[in-house]
Amino acid sequence: MKLKHRIAIILALVVGSLWTLYPRTVVERVKRDGVFHYDTVKRVPLKRGLDLVGGIHMALEIDESKVVVPDKAAALTNALTVLRNRVDEFGVAEPVVQQVGEDRIIVELPGIDDPVRAQDIVQKSAFLEFQITDETDALTKALPRLDGIIRSRGLGLAPGARADTAARAPAPGLGSLLQRDTSDTARVAADTGARDTAVAAAGGPGALSRLLQQGTIPGEFMVSAENVGAVEHYLSLPDVQAALPPGKVVRWSSDSTVVANSVYRALYVLDARPIITGQYIQDAQPNQDPLEGTLVTFELNNEGGRQFRRETGRHIQDYMAIVLDQRVMGRPPVIQSAIGTRGQITMGGQDLASAQDLALVLRAGALPVPLKIVESGTIGASLGQDAVEQGVRAGILGLTLVILIMVVYYKLSGVFAVGGLMVYALITLAVLAQFGAVLTLPGLAGFVLSIGMALDANFLIFERTREEMDAGKTSRAAIDEGFEHAWSAIIDTHVTTALTAAILYQFGTGPVQGFAVALLAGIAASLVSAIFVVRTFFLIWLHRTGGTKPVSI
């Protein structure tokens, strides 16, 4: 290869590496004075691990106790995509979301110090459904049979349960298109009368009947807070589950209601078939309204808008529950007219941060399978900062000693080796940044180890060149022989180390993988540096001197 071509390749490598490492403008989510802010800053596009900046580490697996997953590989791949979307929406700088092995996903969120919120975001299923409340009074009609099943199992009223009734207060609606109808008292009275007749025919209120109070809208029942556990227990019984009205599902409200200084939880009977699901949502934003409080506005795509308009047009004057992860959000409003692509979800008494998180997971999509956190940990940012400072000091000291040794011992050849080492470091960091590798403390250790290997290659070449010069050969011949005869030894050491690093990467996790990635990148760059870059420096020197002067080695 001609000398000018060699120089052009080296310049291209240096310019490309500098461009890869050039600081980019990024948006970072930071916490100041207890409040999260989004800052626009410039950062080198080289990801830093948790041990350098602090943050949260989580390992997730499919929760097979909740669902049977026939194809775990496909489910995990789809879940990985959703998690990446959620983490990107979360606004974390330099996050890591990757699959490890065949059944685990690793999520690392540098700079985040709220583990509860982060875990909720990555773990929440975010399965959204719009379901019509039961208009047939199916549960009331089935209560005598359900009470009989509970009685046959020898179960009665749970300790502390109350059978009294209380006044019911209306809850706020969702907006102008979804207004609660408060004038349908005749239908409510008829439903209550039908239930009282059924209970009387059964010989009085049973264990479940006495805990339920008819609400003010179809399909709504109120349960006092102290009786919620008992009702949940009764409804979870397999025999009771089998006897529930067909085509109906029972869902709890996500919020409680205070009536006459007593706390109640709403229970809703809904049509099992949703009129639409959240798969059509293309945007969701948090908001606050003076009357309705915290809410999330959403927008459906064209296909979802057409389906939503068609279905809501069929159910005008019916009540529609908005169900997220099998919990009814807010109170089901009455459908006043057909609804198109826009709607909103009230968050009750929840704060704006909860609305932001809900909007985030709705935009990112629902998880295809439930996930459980099998491992989690938080690393303090102060620990990471100390480690960075110590690593920088150690690196500066080590490089200084290396440069002094190489220059003092090998003179001009040592200068060439130091120049090659600088190109090596630049290429290695650029490779790590280009492939999105995460630089960790073990990764820095791998980087330093590869520096030693790069210098080791120069040692082999220089010592062999010395031997050829001692044998009386010219500088050009000695340099050519030195590089040629040291080649086999260099390849052997680099290949065996690369194989070891590959094994560590394949079977290791976290810091071990970080070490392996940095080592592999360093090995590749050290070969380029020692064999190509340093030799080019020698060829430049030979070209300028005409090969008449002995090489300083």
N, C-alpha and C positions, 0 to 999 in steps of 0.2 A: 504493500500500500504506500502511495506517495505521501511525503511528509505534509504537504498542504492539506491532503484529505484527512490525515490524522488530526491536524490542528483544528480543522473545521468541525470534526466530530466532537472533539473535546469542548470547543466553544459552544456547540449546540447543546451538549449535555449540561454545561454550566448555566447557559441562558434558560434552558427548559426547567432546570431545577430551581433557579431563582424565581421564575415565573410561577412555578407550582407553590413555592413557599411565600410568595408575596402576600402581605396581609389583605384579607377580604373584609368587607363590611358585613357584619352579622347582627342579628337581633337577639339579645340575651335577656332572660327573665331573672331578675335579681330582687332580693328582699331588702328593703331599707326601712328602718323604724317599724318593723312588723307589717309593712305593706309591700306587696309585690309590684314591681315596675318593669317596663320593657325598655331596655337601653340599646341604642344603636352604637356599636363600637367596631373597631378594626381588630381582627385577630388573625394570627398565622394559621392557615388551614391544616394544622397538625393536631389531631385530637389528643387530648390528655385524659388519662384514666382517673378513676376515683381517688387513687392514692396520691395523686398530684394536686387535685383541686377539691377533693371532698365530695360527698354526695350520697346517693342511695343505690344499693345493689339488691336486686331481686332475682330469684330463680322461680319460674312458674312451670307447672305441669298440668295436663288435662285432669280435671276433677271427675273421674269415672264413677264416683259415688252418686253423682247427680244425673248422669246420662250414659248410655251405652254408645260407644264410638266405634263403628265398624272399620273405618279407615283413619287411623290415628295420624299417619303421615300427612295425608291431605288436610285433615282438620288442623294440625299444628302449623302447616304452611299458611293456611288461610288466616289463622289466629295471629301469626307473625306479621302478616300484612296489615291487619287491623291495628295491632299494637304499635307498629311503626307510624301509622297515620296518627294515632292518638298522641304518641310522644312528640311527633313533629308539631301537632296542634298545641301541645302543652308549652311549647316555646323553650325547650331545654337546649342549651348550647352543647354541642358535641356529645349527643346521647349515643348509647350502644344498645341495639336490640338485635339479637342474633340467636339462632338455634344452636344448641349444643347437644351432640349425640342425636338420638332418635326420638326422645320424649321430653326435652326440656328447652325452655326459652330463657335466655338471660337478658335482663333489662338493667342498664346502668344509667343513672340520671345525675351527672356531675352538677354540683352547685345547688342541689335541692335539699332543703332541710325540713321538709314537712312529709315524713314518711307515710302518715295515715292517708293524707290526700293523694299522694302518688300511688299508693297501693290500691286505693278505691278506683282511681282512673284506669289502671291497667287491668283490674280484676272485674270491673263492672260489665255485665253482659250487654246492657243498653239495648235490650230487645223491646221495641216500641210497637204497641198495638192500639187500634181504635175499635172499641167494641160497644155495641148498643146494650143498654141495660134491659133486663128482663121485663117484658110487658105482660106476661101471662101469669104472674104470681106463682111461679112454679115451685119455689122453695117453700112458701107458705103451705101449699097443698101437700108437699112431701114431708112436712115437719112431723105429723103424727107417726109416719113410718120410721123416720129417723129417730124420734124419741123412743119408739118401741125397740129399735136395734140397740140403742144405748142402754135401755133398761134391761134388755136380755143379756147384756154383757156384765150386769151387776154394777153399772156405773150410775152415779147420781149427781147431784149438784156439787160442784167443786167447793172446797172450803173457802169461805169468804165471799162466795158469789152472792149477788143480790137479784131479786126478782122484781124490784120496783121499777116504775117507769118515770120518765122525765120529759119535760118539754123539749121540743126540738127547734133549733134555730137554723135559719137558712145560711148557707155559705156563699161567698161571692162567686160570680160566674167567671168565664174566661175571656169575654170580649163581646163586641157588638154583634158578631155573627152567632155567637154561642151564648145565649142568655138563658138562665134558669127560669122555668115556667112555675110561678108561685100561685097560679090561679086554679090548678087542677085538684082542688081539695075533695071534690066529689069522688074522683077515682081513688084517692088515698083512703078516704073513708070506706069505700067499697072493699078495697084490698084488706083493710084492717078488719072489717066485719067478716070477710071470708076466712081470714085467719082465726078469728075468735071462734067462729062456728066449727072449724076443723079441730081446734084445740079442745073445745067442749065435747065434741064427739069422741075424742080420744080419752075422755075421763079426766080432763084437767091438764095444765101445762106440764110438759115433760122436762128432762134435764137440759135439752137444747132450747126448747121453746121459751122457757122462762128467762133465758139469757139474751134473747133477741127482742128488740123493740122496732116496730115498723117505722121506717123513715118517711120523709115527706115526698120522695120521688119513687117511681117504680123501681123495684129491685134493690132498694136500699134498706139496710137494717143497722141499728145502732147498738153497740155493745159497750158497757161500762168498762173502764180501763182495767179494773181488778178481775173482770170476767173474760178478758181477751185470751188468756192462756188456756182456760177451760174450753172455750169455743174452738180454739185452734186444735186442741187435743181431740175433741169429739169429731171435728171435720177430717182429721187425719186418719181416723180408724178405717181400715180397709172395707169393712161392711158398710160404713156410712158413705165412703167414697163411691162404692158401687151402687148405692141407692139414691145418689143425688140425681136430680132431673136430667134426662139425656139432652144433649145439645146446649147445656148450660155450664158455666164455670163460676166458682166463687172466688172473689178477690178482695183483699183488705185494702183500705185506704192507706196512703203513705203518711197521712197526718192525723192528728187527734183533734177533737172539737170540745171546747169547754161550754157546758150548758148548766146554768144555775149552780156554779161552783163545783160541778162534777165533770170529770174528763171522760169522753166517749170516743170510741174508734168505730168508723163506718165499715160495714161489710156489704159488698155489692154482688148481686147475681147478674151475670152478663151472658149474652149470647156467645157461645164458644167460638163461632166463626168471626174473626175480625173483618171489618169492612175494608181495612187497609193496614199495612204495617210500615215500620220506619225505613224499610229498604229503599223507599222512593225519596227520602230526604236528601236534598242537595245542599242545604245551608241551614244553619241554626245559630241564633245569636241571643245572648243574655240581655235582659232589659229590666227596668223597674217602672212600675205604674203607681201613681198616687193612690188609686182606689184598689187595684188588684194585687199590689205588692210586687214581689220578685216573680219574674216569668221568663220563659224562653220562647221566642218567636221562631217559627220554622217555615221553610219553603220547600215544596215538593217539585220534582221534575215534571215535565209535561205529561208523561204516562201516568204518574201518580196523581197529578192534578185532575186528569180526566176521570180516573177511577174514583177519586175522592168526591168529585162533583156528582158523579152518577149515583154513588152509594148514599151520600148525604141527602140527595134529592129524593131518594126513596124513603128516607126516615125523618122527614120534617115533623116537628113536634115530638119526636122521640128524644131520649136522653143518651148522650154518647160519652162513654168513659174513655179517658186517655190512660193507657196502662203501660207502665215502664217496669220491666223485669217483674211482672206479675203483681205490681202495686199500682193502685189507681191514684193518679196525680190530681190533686185538687178534687172538687166535687163535679160529677158529671153534669155538663150544661145541656140545655135543650137546644136542638137544632132548629133555628128559625128559618133558614133558607139553605139552598145548596151551597157548599163551600168548595172553593177551587184549590189553588196551589198554596195558599197561605193560611196559617193558623198559629195558635199559641198554647203554651202549657203553663199553668200557674204552679208556683213552687210553694204555696202556702207561707209558712213562717220562716222558710229557709233563707239564708243570706245570698248575696250576689255571687260569692265564690262558688256556692253550690250550683247556681244557674250557669256560671261559666263552665264548670266541669261537665254539667249535663249537655250543654251546647257542644262542647268539645267532643264528647263520645258519640253524640248523635251525628255530627259531621263526619267523624272517622268511621262510623258504622258499628254494627253489633258484632260481638264475638260469635264465631260459629259454634264454639263449645265452651262450657264453663271452665275457668282456670283456677287453680289454687296455688297459693304462694308456699313453696316448700323451703325456701331459704331467703332470708332478708337481713340486711345490715346497713348501718349508717356510719360513714367515715367523716370525721370532723375536718373542716377546711383548714384549721390551724395546723393539724398534723401534716396535711398535704403540703402546706406552705413551708413548714420546717424541712420536710423531706426535699422539696425543690431547692431550697437554699443550700442545704448540705450537699445535694447532688451537684449543684453548680460549682460550689467551692472545690469539691473533690475532682470534678471534671477539669476545671481550670488548672489545678495543681498537677493532675496527671498529664494533661497535654503539654504543660510547660516542661515537665521533666522529660517527656518523650522527645520534644523538639530539641532540648539541650543535648540529650544523649545522641540523637541522630546527627545533629550538626557537628558536635565536637568529635564524635567517633568516625563518622563517614564523610565529613567535610562537605564538598560540593554535592556529592551523591546523596548525602543526608538532606541537603536543602531540596533536592529533587523529590526525595521521599516525603518530606513535609508538605511540599506542594501537592503531591499525589494524595496525601492524607486529607488535605483540605477539600479536594475535589471529591474524595471518597465520602467525607462527612456530608457534603452538600447533596450528593446523589442519594445517600441512604435516607436522609430526612425527607427528600422529595419523593422517594418511592413510598415511604410510610404514609405521607400525606396524600399521594395520588390514589393509593388503594384503600384509603379510609382506615388505616390501622390506628389503634389506640396506643399512645405512648404511656407506659406505666413505669414504676420504679424497676421492676424486673426487666422491662423493655430497655430501660437505660443501661442496666447491667449487660444485657445482650449486645447493645450498641458498643459499649466499652470493650467487651470481649472481642467483637469483630474488629475493633481498632487494633487490638493486639495481633489478630490474625493477619491484618493488612501489613503491619510492620514486620511480622514474622516472614511474610513472603518477600519483603524487601531485604531482610537479613539474608535469606537463602540466595537471592540473586546477587547481592553485593559480595558475599563471601565467595561465591563461585567465580565472580568476575575478578576478584583479587587473586584467586588461584591461577586463573588464565593469564593475568598480567605478570604474576611471578614466574610463569613459564616462558615469558618473553614475547607474548603476543601483543599486537598493537591494540590501541584503545578500542577501535571499532570491532576488531575480532574478539577481544576479551568481553565486551559488552554483549555481542551476539551470542557467544558461547555461554555466558553467565545466565542470560534469559532462557536459552534453549535447554540447558541441562538442569536448571532449577524448576522447569515447568512441571515435570512429573511429580516431584515432591509437593509442589504447591497444590496441584490438582488433588492429590491423595488427601492432604489435610483438609482442604475445603469441602471435598465431597463427603468425607466421613462426618465432618461437623454438620454439614447440611442435612445429611440423613438423620442424625440425632435430633436436630432442630425440627425436622419434619415429623418425626415420631412424637416429640413433645407437643407439637401443635395439634396433631391428630387426636391424641389421647388426653391431653391436658385441658385445663379450664382456667379462665380468668388470668391471673398473673403469669401462670406458666405459659399460656398461649401468647401473652404479650412479650415474654422473653423470647419465645421461639420466632415470632414474626420479626422482631427487631434483629435477631441474629441472622435469619435467612436474608433479609434485605442487606445487612452489612456484609455477609459473605459474597453476595453477588456484586456489590459495589467494590469490595476489596479486590476482587479479581480484575475488574475493570481498571481500578487504580494502579495496582502493582504491575500488571502485565501490559496494559495499554498506555496509561497516562504517564507513568514514570519512564517507560521506554521512549515515549515521544519526547520527553524532556531531554533524555540522553541524545536522541537523534538531532534535536535542535542544536544542542551543544556541539555535536560532531560536525553538523553542517556549517556552523559559524567558525569553528576552528580548523575545518578541513581534515580533521582526524589526525592532526600531527602532534597535538599535545597529549600527554598522558592524563587519563581521567583521575580526578581527585577523589580517591576512595580509600 
